[in-house]
Amino acid sequence: MSGVWVFKNGVIRLVENPNQSGGVTHGRRNVLVYLPTGEVVSSYSSLEQILMSLGWERYFNGDPDLIQYHKRSSIDLISLPRDFSKFNSVYMYDIVIKNPNTFHVRDFH
């Protein structure tokens, strides 16, 4: 296992192959921003708090390798990798599409 330890906003995590992951391009990576507060989502615990405040609930009947959320008022399901270091732009845009005008994906230099 190799990579770079990143410490940001009080959270430390291992980023494996930082220049090859899906969220990193040419030294930049994408971040998910919660628009009402401008907060950059830096952990699943902060994302879960936001999603729950928007009416999303944990869904436990799916794949054990995923963290999943559903809304009772829709058929939508958000599926995320258990490992936050694998949380990339594909998952971020899925959240943006299912929560219009609430999240935005930005480049982080």
Summary of the structure (lengths in Angstrom):
residues: 109
radius of gyration: 14.0
end to end distance: 24.8
largest distance: 42.5
contacts: 253
relative contact order: 0.21
helix: 21%
strand: 39%
